[in-house]
Amino acid sequence: MTLANGGPALPEAELQDLTRLFARRHGDGFGLGLHICAQIVNSVGGRMQLISPLPGQANGFMVRVTFQPVNPES
């Protein structure tokens, strides 16, 4: 699953900090959203990547979440 939006590119050093509790970048909010998402994804063995800029572009931000395939026979 991928979610992307426009806006200025974020420096690599800031990307992983965005999943910390109460971490915020310029703007409103409480710094909970990406932290909660990361906790949920990690708890089910998934992976969450923060990517900026958008691939092939100079700006933007993307969150890519991948999950392990489920074996229906287990």
mmCIF file of the N, C-alpha and C atoms, coordinates in Angstrom:
data_MODEL
# 
_entry.id   MODEL 
# 
loop_
_atom_site.group_PDB 
_atom_site.id 
_atom_site.type_symbol 
_atom_site.label_atom_id 
_atom_site.label_alt_id 
_atom_site.label_comp_id 
_atom_site.label_asym_id 
_atom_site.label_entity_id 
_atom_site.label_seq_id 
_atom_site.pdbx_PDB_ins_code 
_atom_site.Cartn_x 
_atom_site.Cartn_y 
_atom_site.Cartn_z 
_atom_site.occupancy 
_atom_site.B_iso_or_equiv 
_atom_site.pdbx_formal_charge 
_atom_site.auth_seq_id 
_atom_site.auth_comp_id 
_atom_site.auth_asym_id 
_atom_site.auth_atom_id 
_atom_site.pdbx_PDB_model_num 
ATOM 1   N N  . MET A 1 1  ? 0.850  -1.154  0.000   1.00 0.00 ? 1  MET A N  1 
ATOM 2   C CA . MET A 1 1  ? 0.000  0.000   0.000   1.00 0.00 ? 1  MET A CA 1 
ATOM 3   C C  . MET A 1 1  ? 0.903  1.226   0.000   1.00 0.00 ? 1  MET A C  1 
ATOM 4   N N  . THR A 1 2  ? 0.540  2.213   -0.793  1.00 0.00 ? 2  THR A N  1 
ATOM 5   C CA . THR A 1 2  ? 1.333  3.433   -0.893  1.00 0.00 ? 2  THR A CA 1 
ATOM 6   C C  . THR A 1 2  ? 0.420  4.640   -0.777  1.00 0.00 ? 2  THR A C  1 
ATOM 7   N N  . LEU A 1 3  ? 0.864  5.620   -0.029  1.00 0.00 ? 3  LEU A N  1 
ATOM 8   C CA . LEU A 1 3  ? 0.166  6.885   0.105   1.00 0.00 ? 3  LEU A CA 1 
ATOM 9   C C  . LEU A 1 3  ? 1.173  7.983   -0.191  1.00 0.00 ? 3  LEU A C  1 
ATOM 10  N N  . ALA A 1 4  ? 0.836  8.887   -1.102  1.00 0.00 ? 4  ALA A N  1 
ATOM 11  C CA . ALA A 1 4  ? 1.771  9.943   -1.492  1.00 0.00 ? 4  ALA A CA 1 
ATOM 12  C C  . ALA A 1 4  ? 1.043  11.277  -1.549  1.00 0.00 ? 4  ALA A C  1 
ATOM 13  N N  . ASN A 1 5  ? 1.805  12.348  -1.316  1.00 0.00 ? 5  ASN A N  1 
ATOM 14  C CA . ASN A 1 5  ? 1.258  13.681  -1.498  1.00 0.00 ? 5  ASN A CA 1 
ATOM 15  C C  . ASN A 1 5  ? 2.358  14.635  -1.930  1.00 0.00 ? 5  ASN A C  1 
ATOM 16  N N  . GLY A 1 6  ? 1.950  15.806  -2.358  1.00 0.00 ? 6  GLY A N  1 
ATOM 17  C CA . GLY A 1 6  ? 2.900  16.812  -2.807  1.00 0.00 ? 6  GLY A CA 1 
ATOM 18  C C  . GLY A 1 6  ? 3.504  17.546  -1.635  1.00 0.00 ? 6  GLY A C  1 
ATOM 19  N N  . GLY A 1 7  ? 4.131  18.628  -1.914  1.00 0.00 ? 7  GLY A N  1 
ATOM 20  C CA . GLY A 1 7  ? 4.778  19.421  -0.873  1.00 0.00 ? 7  GLY A CA 1 
ATOM 21  C C  . GLY A 1 7  ? 6.277  19.349  -1.035  1.00 0.00 ? 7  GLY A C  1 
ATOM 22  N N  . PRO A 1 8  ? 6.970  20.091  -0.214  1.00 0.00 ? 8  PRO A N  1 
ATOM 23  C CA . PRO A 1 8  ? 8.424  20.095  -0.321  1.00 0.00 ? 8  PRO A CA 1 
ATOM 24  C C  . PRO A 1 8  ? 9.021  18.747  0.092   1.00 0.00 ? 8  PRO A C  1 
ATOM 25  N N  . ALA A 1 9  ? 10.139 18.415  -0.513  1.00 0.00 ? 9  ALA A N  1 
ATOM 26  C CA . ALA A 1 9  ? 10.853 17.188  -0.148  1.00 0.00 ? 9  ALA A CA 1 
ATOM 27  C C  . ALA A 1 9  ? 11.389 17.329  1.280   1.00 0.00 ? 9  ALA A C  1 
ATOM 28  N N  . LEU A 1 10 ? 11.463 16.199  1.963   1.00 0.00 ? 10 LEU A N  1 
ATOM 29  C CA . LEU A 1 10 ? 11.990 16.184  3.325   1.00 0.00 ? 10 LEU A CA 1 
ATOM 30  C C  . LEU A 1 10 ? 13.398 15.614  3.313   1.00 0.00 ? 10 LEU A C  1 
ATOM 31  N N  . PRO A 1 11 ? 14.309 16.211  4.064   1.00 0.00 ? 11 PRO A N  1 
ATOM 32  C CA . PRO A 1 11 ? 15.661 15.667  4.144   1.00 0.00 ? 11 PRO A CA 1 
ATOM 33  C C  . PRO A 1 11 ? 15.636 14.271  4.777   1.00 0.00 ? 11 PRO A C  1 
ATOM 34  N N  . GLU A 1 12 ? 16.530 13.408  4.338   1.00 0.00 ? 12 GLU A N  1 
ATOM 35  C CA . GLU A 1 12 ? 16.617 12.036  4.838   1.00 0.00 ? 12 GLU A CA 1 
ATOM 36  C C  . GLU A 1 12 ? 16.707 11.997  6.361   1.00 0.00 ? 12 GLU A C  1 
ATOM 37  N N  . ALA A 1 13 ? 17.446 12.911  6.938   1.00 0.00 ? 13 ALA A N  1 
ATOM 38  C CA . ALA A 1 13 ? 17.634 12.927  8.395   1.00 0.00 ? 13 ALA A CA 1 
ATOM 39  C C  . ALA A 1 13 ? 16.317 13.139  9.141   1.00 0.00 ? 13 ALA A C  1 
ATOM 40  N N  . GLU A 1 14 ? 15.357 13.804  8.524   1.00 0.00 ? 14 GLU A N  1 
ATOM 41  C CA . GLU A 1 14 ? 14.074 14.076  9.178   1.00 0.00 ? 14 GLU A CA 1 
ATOM 42  C C  . GLU A 1 14 ? 13.058 12.958  8.981   1.00 0.00 ? 14 GLU A C  1 
ATOM 43  N N  . LEU A 1 15 ? 13.232 12.143  7.957   1.00 0.00 ? 15 LEU A N  1 
ATOM 44  C CA . LEU A 1 15 ? 12.210 11.151  7.629   1.00 0.00 ? 15 LEU A CA 1 
ATOM 45  C C  . LEU A 1 15 ? 11.936 10.173  8.768   1.00 0.00 ? 15 LEU A C  1 
ATOM 46  N N  . GLN A 1 16 ? 12.944 9.516   9.278   1.00 0.00 ? 16 GLN A N  1 
ATOM 47  C CA . GLN A 1 16 ? 12.726 8.509   10.306  1.00 0.00 ? 16 GLN A CA 1 
ATOM 48  C C  . GLN A 1 16 ? 12.284 9.135   11.629  1.00 0.00 ? 16 GLN A C  1 
ATOM 49  N N  . ASP A 1 17 ? 12.654 10.380  11.854  1.00 0.00 ? 17 ASP A N  1 
ATOM 50  C CA . ASP A 1 17 ? 12.196 11.056  13.068  1.00 0.00 ? 17 ASP A CA 1 
ATOM 51  C C  . ASP A 1 17 ? 10.686 11.242  13.085  1.00 0.00 ? 17 ASP A C  1 
ATOM 52  N N  . LEU A 1 18 ? 10.052 11.224  11.920  1.00 0.00 ? 18 LEU A N  1 
ATOM 53  C CA . LEU A 1 18 ? 8.613  11.456  11.845  1.00 0.00 ? 18 LEU A CA 1 
ATOM 54  C C  . LEU A 1 18 ? 7.798  10.332  12.468  1.00 0.00 ? 18 LEU A C  1 
ATOM 55  N N  . THR A 1 19 ? 8.400  9.170   12.693  1.00 0.00 ? 19 THR A N  1 
ATOM 56  C CA . THR A 1 19 ? 7.655  8.070   13.312  1.00 0.00 ? 19 THR A CA 1 
ATOM 57  C C  . THR A 1 19 ? 7.821  8.066   14.835  1.00 0.00 ? 19 THR A C  1 
ATOM 58  N N  . ARG A 1 20 ? 8.608  8.981   15.370  1.00 0.00 ? 20 ARG A N  1 
ATOM 59  C CA . ARG A 1 20 ? 8.744  9.087   16.833  1.00 0.00 ? 20 ARG A CA 1 
ATOM 60  C C  . ARG A 1 20 ? 7.478  9.710   17.416  1.00 0.00 ? 20 ARG A C  1 
ATOM 61  N N  . LEU A 1 21 ? 7.138  9.308   18.617  1.00 0.00 ? 21 LEU A N  1 
ATOM 62  C CA . LEU A 1 21 ? 5.974  9.841   19.308  1.00 0.00 ? 21 LEU A CA 1 
ATOM 63  C C  . LEU A 1 21 ? 6.119  11.347  19.511  1.00 0.00 ? 21 LEU A C  1 
ATOM 64  N N  . PHE A 1 22 ? 5.103  12.083  19.149  1.00 0.00 ? 22 PHE A N  1 
ATOM 65  C CA . PHE A 1 22 ? 5.014  13.542  19.262  1.00 0.00 ? 22 PHE A CA 1 
ATOM 66  C C  . PHE A 1 22 ? 5.959  14.296  18.341  1.00 0.00 ? 22 PHE A C  1 
ATOM 67  N N  . ALA A 1 23 ? 6.587  13.620  17.382  1.00 0.00 ? 23 ALA A N  1 
ATOM 68  C CA . ALA A 1 23 ? 7.444  14.311  16.414  1.00 0.00 ? 23 ALA A CA 1 
ATOM 69  C C  . ALA A 1 23 ? 6.555  15.011  15.401  1.00 0.00 ? 23 ALA A C  1 
ATOM 70  N N  . ARG A 1 24 ? 6.824  16.260  15.176  1.00 0.00 ? 24 ARG A N  1 
ATOM 71  C CA . ARG A 1 24 ? 6.044  17.033  14.205  1.00 0.00 ? 24 ARG A CA 1 
ATOM 72  C C  . ARG A 1 24 ? 6.975  17.799  13.308  1.00 0.00 ? 24 ARG A C  1 
ATOM 73  N N  . ARG A 1 25 ? 6.535  17.987  12.109  1.00 0.00 ? 25 ARG A N  1 
ATOM 74  C CA . ARG A 1 25 ? 7.211  18.901  11.211  1.00 0.00 ? 25 ARG A CA 1 
ATOM 75  C C  . ARG A 1 25 ? 6.341  20.140  11.172  1.00 0.00 ? 25 ARG A C  1 
ATOM 76  N N  . HIS A 1 26 ? 6.726  21.171  10.544  1.00 0.00 ? 26 HIS A N  1 
ATOM 77  C CA . HIS A 1 26 ? 5.983  22.433  10.510  1.00 0.00 ? 26 HIS A CA 1 
ATOM 78  C C  . HIS A 1 26 ? 4.501  22.177  10.264  1.00 0.00 ? 26 HIS A C  1 
ATOM 79  N N  . GLY A 1 27 ? 3.658  22.701  11.121  1.00 0.00 ? 27 GLY A N  1 
ATOM 80  C CA . GLY A 1 27 ? 2.222  22.576  10.922  1.00 0.00 ? 27 GLY A CA 1 
ATOM 81  C C  . GLY A 1 27 ? 1.492  22.112  12.159  1.00 0.00 ? 27 GLY A C  1 
ATOM 82  N N  . ASP A 1 28 ? 0.212  21.863  11.963  1.00 0.00 ? 28 ASP A N  1 
ATOM 83  C CA . ASP A 1 28 ? -0.643 21.446  13.061  1.00 0.00 ? 28 ASP A CA 1 
ATOM 84  C C  . ASP A 1 28 ? -0.503 19.955  13.317  1.00 0.00 ? 28 ASP A C  1 
ATOM 85  N N  . GLY A 1 29 ? -1.148 19.510  14.365  1.00 0.00 ? 29 GLY A N  1 
ATOM 86  C CA . GLY A 1 29 ? -1.164 18.090  14.696  1.00 0.00 ? 29 GLY A CA 1 
ATOM 87  C C  . GLY A 1 29 ? -0.424 17.829  15.987  1.00 0.00 ? 29 GLY A C  1 
ATOM 88  N N  . PHE A 1 30 ? -0.502 16.585  16.413  1.00 0.00 ? 30 PHE A N  1 
ATOM 89  C CA . PHE A 1 30 ? 0.103  16.194  17.678  1.00 0.00 ? 30 PHE A CA 1 
ATOM 90  C C  . PHE A 1 30 ? 1.289  15.259  17.512  1.00 0.00 ? 30 PHE A C  1 
ATOM 91  N N  . GLY A 1 31 ? 1.615  14.879  16.283  1.00 0.00 ? 31 GLY A N  1 
ATOM 92  C CA . GLY A 1 31 ? 2.739  13.979  16.075  1.00 0.00 ? 31 GLY A CA 1 
ATOM 93  C C  . GLY A 1 31 ? 2.428  12.553  16.479  1.00 0.00 ? 31 GLY A C  1 
ATOM 94  N N  . LEU A 1 32 ? 1.184  12.147  16.258  1.00 0.00 ? 32 LEU A N  1 
ATOM 95  C CA . LEU A 1 32 ? 0.775  10.796  16.628  1.00 0.00 ? 32 LEU A CA 1 
ATOM 96  C C  . LEU A 1 32 ? 0.573  9.874   15.428  1.00 0.00 ? 32 LEU A C  1 
ATOM 97  N N  . GLY A 1 33 ? 0.124  10.408  14.306  1.00 0.00 ? 33 GLY A N  1 
ATOM 98  C CA . GLY A 1 33 ? -0.302 9.594   13.170  1.00 0.00 ? 33 GLY A CA 1 
ATOM 99  C C  . GLY A 1 33 ? 0.723  8.597   12.661  1.00 0.00 ? 33 GLY A C  1 
ATOM 100 N N  . LEU A 1 34 ? 1.892  9.068   12.268  1.00 0.00 ? 34 LEU A N  1 
ATOM 101 C CA . LEU A 1 34 ? 2.902  8.158   11.724  1.00 0.00 ? 34 LEU A CA 1 
ATOM 102 C C  . LEU A 1 34 ? 3.470  7.244   12.800  1.00 0.00 ? 34 LEU A C  1 
ATOM 103 N N  . HIS A 1 35 ? 3.499  7.711   14.042  1.00 0.00 ? 35 HIS A N  1 
ATOM 104 C CA . HIS A 1 35 ? 3.960  6.858   15.136  1.00 0.00 ? 35 HIS A CA 1 
ATOM 105 C C  . HIS A 1 35 ? 2.995  5.690   15.333  1.00 0.00 ? 35 HIS A C  1 
ATOM 106 N N  . ILE A 1 36 ? 1.703  5.974   15.368  1.00 0.00 ? 36 ILE A N  1 
ATOM 107 C CA . ILE A 1 36 ? 0.706  4.920   15.534  1.00 0.00 ? 36 ILE A CA 1 
ATOM 108 C C  . ILE A 1 36 ? 0.761  3.950   14.360  1.00 0.00 ? 36 ILE A C  1 
ATOM 109 N N  . CYS A 1 37 ? 0.848  4.478   13.149  1.00 0.00 ? 37 CYS A N  1 
ATOM 110 C CA . CYS A 1 37 ? 0.942  3.611   11.965  1.00 0.00 ? 37 CYS A CA 1 
ATOM 111 C C  . CYS A 1 37 ? 2.159  2.698   12.047  1.00 0.00 ? 37 CYS A C  1 
ATOM 112 N N  . ALA A 1 38 ? 3.302  3.257   12.423  1.00 0.00 ? 38 ALA A N  1 
ATOM 113 C CA . ALA A 1 38 ? 4.524  2.457   12.516  1.00 0.00 ? 38 ALA A CA 1 
ATOM 114 C C  . ALA A 1 38 ? 4.380  1.354   13.559  1.00 0.00 ? 38 ALA A C  1 
ATOM 115 N N  . GLN A 1 39 ? 3.757  1.660   14.691  1.00 0.00 ? 39 GLN A N  1 
ATOM 116 C CA . GLN A 1 39 ? 3.563  0.665   15.740  1.00 0.00 ? 39 GLN A CA 1 
ATOM 117 C C  . GLN A 1 39 ? 2.670  -0.480  15.260  1.00 0.00 ? 39 GLN A C  1 
ATOM 118 N N  . ILE A 1 40 ? 1.605  -0.153  14.557  1.00 0.00 ? 40 ILE A N  1 
ATOM 119 C CA . ILE A 1 40 ? 0.691  -1.181  14.043  1.00 0.00 ? 40 ILE A CA 1 
ATOM 120 C C  . ILE A 1 40 ? 1.391  -2.042  13.004  1.00 0.00 ? 40 ILE A C  1 
ATOM 121 N N  . VAL A 1 41 ? 2.052  -1.401  12.056  1.00 0.00 ? 41 VAL A N  1 
ATOM 122 C CA . VAL A 1 41 ? 2.737  -2.146  10.991  1.00 0.00 ? 41 VAL A CA 1 
ATOM 123 C C  . VAL A 1 41 ? 3.807  -3.054  11.590  1.00 0.00 ? 41 VAL A C  1 
ATOM 124 N N  . ASN A 1 42 ? 4.599  -2.540  12.504  1.00 0.00 ? 42 ASN A N  1 
ATOM 125 C CA . ASN A 1 42 ? 5.646  -3.353  13.134  1.00 0.00 ? 42 ASN A CA 1 
ATOM 126 C C  . ASN A 1 42 ? 5.068  -4.508  13.928  1.00 0.00 ? 42 ASN A C  1 
ATOM 127 N N  . SER A 1 43 ? 3.930  -4.294  14.587  1.00 0.00 ? 43 SER A N  1 
ATOM 128 C CA . SER A 1 43 ? 3.358  -5.343  15.432  1.00 0.00 ? 43 SER A CA 1 
ATOM 129 C C  . SER A 1 43 ? 2.845  -6.537  14.632  1.00 0.00 ? 43 SER A C  1 
ATOM 130 N N  . VAL A 1 44 ? 2.562  -6.339  13.369  1.00 0.00 ? 44 VAL A N  1 
ATOM 131 C CA . VAL A 1 44 ? 2.094  -7.457  12.534  1.00 0.00 ? 44 VAL A CA 1 
ATOM 132 C C  . VAL A 1 44 ? 3.178  -7.929  11.561  1.00 0.00 ? 44 VAL A C  1 
ATOM 133 N N  . GLY A 1 45 ? 4.411  -7.503  11.804  1.00 0.00 ? 45 GLY A N  1 
ATOM 134 C CA . GLY A 1 45 ? 5.526  -7.965  10.992  1.00 0.00 ? 45 GLY A CA 1 
ATOM 135 C C  . GLY A 1 45 ? 5.662  -7.291  9.646   1.00 0.00 ? 45 GLY A C  1 
ATOM 136 N N  . GLY A 1 46 ? 5.039  -6.131  9.493   1.00 0.00 ? 46 GLY A N  1 
ATOM 137 C CA . GLY A 1 46 ? 5.140  -5.393  8.240   1.00 0.00 ? 46 GLY A CA 1 
ATOM 138 C C  . GLY A 1 46 ? 6.317  -4.448  8.245   1.00 0.00 ? 46 GLY A C  1 
ATOM 139 N N  . ARG A 1 47 ? 6.410  -3.696  7.163   1.00 0.00 ? 47 ARG A N  1 
ATOM 140 C CA . ARG A 1 47 ? 7.495  -2.733  7.001   1.00 0.00 ? 47 ARG A CA 1 
ATOM 141 C C  . ARG A 1 47 ? 6.912  -1.419  6.499   1.00 0.00 ? 47 ARG A C  1 
ATOM 142 N N  . MET A 1 48 ? 7.329  -0.313  7.089   1.00 0.00 ? 48 MET A N  1 
ATOM 143 C CA . MET A 1 48 ? 6.861  1.002   6.665   1.00 0.00 ? 48 MET A CA 1 
ATOM 144 C C  . MET A 1 48 ? 8.068  1.821   6.245   1.00 0.00 ? 48 MET A C  1 
ATOM 145 N N  . GLN A 1 49 ? 8.052  2.308   5.005   1.00 0.00 ? 49 GLN A N  1 
ATOM 146 C CA . GLN A 1 49 ? 9.129  3.137   4.472   1.00 0.00 ? 49 GLN A CA 1 
ATOM 147 C C  . GLN A 1 49 ? 8.617  4.548   4.259   1.00 0.00 ? 49 GLN A C  1 
ATOM 148 N N  . LEU A 1 50 ? 9.411  5.521   4.654   1.00 0.00 ? 50 LEU A N  1 
ATOM 149 C CA . LEU A 1 50 ? 9.123  6.919   4.372   1.00 0.00 ? 50 LEU A CA 1 
ATOM 150 C C  . LEU A 1 50 ? 10.089 7.352   3.279   1.00 0.00 ? 50 LEU A C  1 
ATOM 151 N N  . ILE A 1 51 ? 9.545  7.888   2.193   1.00 0.00 ? 51 ILE A N  1 
ATOM 152 C CA . ILE A 1 51 ? 10.349 8.219   1.015   1.00 0.00 ? 51 ILE A CA 1 
ATOM 153 C C  . ILE A 1 51 ? 10.085 9.671   0.624   1.00 0.00 ? 51 ILE A C  1 
ATOM 154 N N  . SER A 1 52 ? 11.144 10.427  0.421   1.00 0.00 ? 52 SER A N  1 
ATOM 155 C CA . SER A 1 52 ? 11.020 11.793  -0.055  1.00 0.00 ? 52 SER A CA 1 
ATOM 156 C C  . SER A 1 52 ? 12.323 12.172  -0.737  1.00 0.00 ? 52 SER A C  1 
ATOM 157 N N  . PRO A 1 53 ? 12.255 12.794  -1.878  1.00 0.00 ? 53 PRO A N  1 
ATOM 158 C CA . PRO A 1 53 ? 11.078 13.176  -2.641  1.00 0.00 ? 53 PRO A CA 1 
ATOM 159 C C  . PRO A 1 53 ? 10.420 11.952  -3.285  1.00 0.00 ? 53 PRO A C  1 
ATOM 160 N N  . LEU A 1 54 ? 9.277  12.198  -3.931  1.00 0.00 ? 54 LEU A N  1 
ATOM 161 C CA . LEU A 1 54 ? 8.610  11.129  -4.670  1.00 0.00 ? 54 LEU A CA 1 
ATOM 162 C C  . LEU A 1 54 ? 9.542  10.616  -5.756  1.00 0.00 ? 54 LEU A C  1 
ATOM 163 N N  . PRO A 1 55 ? 9.538  9.334   -6.031  1.00 0.00 ? 55 PRO A N  1 
ATOM 164 C CA . PRO A 1 55 ? 10.410 8.795   -7.076  1.00 0.00 ? 55 PRO A CA 1 
ATOM 165 C C  . PRO A 1 55 ? 10.217 9.519   -8.410  1.00 0.00 ? 55 PRO A C  1 
ATOM 166 N N  . GLY A 1 56 ? 11.321 9.965   -8.982  1.00 0.00 ? 56 GLY A N  1 
ATOM 167 C CA . GLY A 1 56 ? 11.293 10.662  -10.266 1.00 0.00 ? 56 GLY A CA 1 
ATOM 168 C C  . GLY A 1 56 ? 10.876 12.115  -10.187 1.00 0.00 ? 56 GLY A C  1 
ATOM 169 N N  . GLN A 1 57 ? 10.709 12.640  -8.978  1.00 0.00 ? 57 GLN A N  1 
ATOM 170 C CA . GLN A 1 57 ? 10.287 14.026  -8.822  1.00 0.00 ? 57 GLN A CA 1 
ATOM 171 C C  . GLN A 1 57 ? 11.223 14.750  -7.866  1.00 0.00 ? 57 GLN A C  1 
ATOM 172 N N  . ALA A 1 58 ? 11.095 16.067  -7.814  1.00 0.00 ? 58 ALA A N  1 
ATOM 173 C CA . ALA A 1 58 ? 11.933 16.867  -6.927  1.00 0.00 ? 58 ALA A CA 1 
ATOM 174 C C  . ALA A 1 58 ? 11.263 17.129  -5.584  1.00 0.00 ? 58 ALA A C  1 
ATOM 175 N N  . ASN A 1 59 ? 9.962  16.920  -5.492  1.00 0.00 ? 59 ASN A N  1 
ATOM 176 C CA . ASN A 1 59 ? 9.204  17.208  -4.279  1.00 0.00 ? 59 ASN A CA 1 
ATOM 177 C C  . ASN A 1 59 ? 8.338  16.014  -3.901  1.00 0.00 ? 59 ASN A C  1 
ATOM 178 N N  . GLY A 1 60 ? 7.650  16.150  -2.782  1.00 0.00 ? 60 GLY A N  1 
ATOM 179 C CA . GLY A 1 60 ? 6.679  15.154  -2.361  1.00 0.00 ? 60 GLY A CA 1 
ATOM 180 C C  . GLY A 1 60 ? 7.175  14.244  -1.258  1.00 0.00 ? 60 GLY A C  1 
ATOM 181 N N  . PHE A 1 61 ? 6.221  13.470  -0.748  1.00 0.00 ? 61 PHE A N  1 
ATOM 182 C CA . PHE A 1 61 ? 6.460  12.580  0.379   1.00 0.00 ? 61 PHE A CA 1 
ATOM 183 C C  . PHE A 1 61 ? 5.602  11.337  0.176   1.00 0.00 ? 61 PHE A C  1 
ATOM 184 N N  . MET A 1 62 ? 6.149  10.179  0.483   1.00 0.00 ? 62 MET A N  1 
ATOM 185 C CA . MET A 1 62 ? 5.411  8.933   0.280   1.00 0.00 ? 62 MET A CA 1 
ATOM 186 C C  . MET A 1 62 ? 5.655  7.994   1.453   1.00 0.00 ? 62 MET A C  1 
ATOM 187 N N  . VAL A 1 63 ? 4.599  7.300   1.846   1.00 0.00 ? 63 VAL A N  1 
ATOM 188 C CA . VAL A 1 63 ? 4.690  6.236   2.835   1.00 0.00 ? 63 VAL A CA 1 
ATOM 189 C C  . VAL A 1 63 ? 4.319  4.950   2.118   1.00 0.00 ? 63 VAL A C  1 
ATOM 190 N N  . ARG A 1 64 ? 5.205  3.964   2.185   1.00 0.00 ? 64 ARG A N  1 
ATOM 191 C CA . ARG A 1 64 ? 4.952  2.665   1.563   1.00 0.00 ? 64 ARG A CA 1 
ATOM 192 C C  . ARG A 1 64 ? 4.915  1.612   2.671   1.00 0.00 ? 64 ARG A C  1 
ATOM 193 N N  . VAL A 1 65 ? 3.810  0.869   2.737   1.00 0.00 ? 65 VAL A N  1 
ATOM 194 C CA . VAL A 1 65 ? 3.648  -0.169  3.747   1.00 0.00 ? 65 VAL A CA 1 
ATOM 195 C C  . VAL A 1 65 ? 3.561  -1.509  3.026   1.00 0.00 ? 65 VAL A C  1 
ATOM 196 N N  . THR A 1 66 ? 4.370  -2.448  3.482   1.00 0.00 ? 66 THR A N  1 
ATOM 197 C CA . THR A 1 66 ? 4.335  -3.806  2.913   1.00 0.00 ? 66 THR A CA 1 
ATOM 198 C C  . THR A 1 66 ? 4.130  -4.788  4.060   1.00 0.00 ? 66 THR A C  1 
ATOM 199 N N  . PHE A 1 67 ? 3.406  -5.851  3.758   1.00 0.00 ? 67 PHE A N  1 
ATOM 200 C CA . PHE A 1 67 ? 3.130  -6.906  4.711   1.00 0.00 ? 67 PHE A CA 1 
ATOM 201 C C  . PHE A 1 67 ? 3.618  -8.230  4.159   1.00 0.00 ? 67 PHE A C  1 
ATOM 202 N N  . GLN A 1 68 ? 3.927  -9.138  5.052   1.00 0.00 ? 68 GLN A N  1 
ATOM 203 C CA . GLN A 1 68 ? 4.309  -10.485 4.633   1.00 0.00 ? 68 GLN A CA 1 
ATOM 204 C C  . GLN A 1 68 ? 3.059  -11.186 4.103   1.00 0.00 ? 68 GLN A C  1 
ATOM 205 N N  . PRO A 1 69 ? 3.213  -11.976 3.034   1.00 0.00 ? 69 PRO A N  1 
ATOM 206 C CA . PRO A 1 69 ? 2.053  -12.716 2.538   1.00 0.00 ? 69 PRO A CA 1 
ATOM 207 C C  . PRO A 1 69 ? 1.581  -13.734 3.576   1.00 0.00 ? 69 PRO A C  1 
ATOM 208 N N  . VAL A 1 70 ? 0.307  -13.941 3.603   1.00 0.00 ? 70 VAL A N  1 
ATOM 209 C CA . VAL A 1 70 ? -0.292 -14.895 4.539   1.00 0.00 ? 70 VAL A CA 1 
ATOM 210 C C  . VAL A 1 70 ? -0.403 -16.252 3.852   1.00 0.00 ? 70 VAL A C  1 
ATOM 211 N N  . ASN A 1 71 ? 0.066  -17.277 4.538   1.00 0.00 ? 71 ASN A N  1 
ATOM 212 C CA . ASN A 1 71 ? -0.043 -18.642 4.011   1.00 0.00 ? 71 ASN A CA 1 
ATOM 213 C C  . ASN A 1 71 ? -1.371 -19.208 4.510   1.00 0.00 ? 71 ASN A C  1 
ATOM 214 N N  . PRO A 1 72 ? -2.361 -19.382 3.632   1.00 0.00 ? 72 PRO A N  1 
ATOM 215 C CA . PRO A 1 72 ? -3.689 -19.837 4.073   1.00 0.00 ? 72 PRO A CA 1 
ATOM 216 C C  . PRO A 1 72 ? -3.681 -21.279 4.631   1.00 0.00 ? 72 PRO A C  1 
ATOM 217 N N  . GLU A 1 73 ? -2.625 -22.013 4.396   1.00 0.00 ? 73 GLU A N  1 
ATOM 218 C CA . GLU A 1 73 ? -2.581 -23.392 4.860   1.00 0.00 ? 73 GLU A CA 1 
ATOM 219 C C  . GLU A 1 73 ? -1.949 -23.534 6.234   1.00 0.00 ? 73 GLU A C  1 
ATOM 220 N N  . SER A 1 74 ? -1.519 -22.420 6.826   1.00 0.00 ? 74 SER A N  1 
ATOM 221 C CA . SER A 1 74 ? -0.892 -22.518 8.154   1.00 0.00 ? 74 SER A CA 1 
ATOM 222 C C  . SER A 1 74 ? -1.858 -22.122 9.241   1.00 0.00 ? 74 SER A C  1 
# 
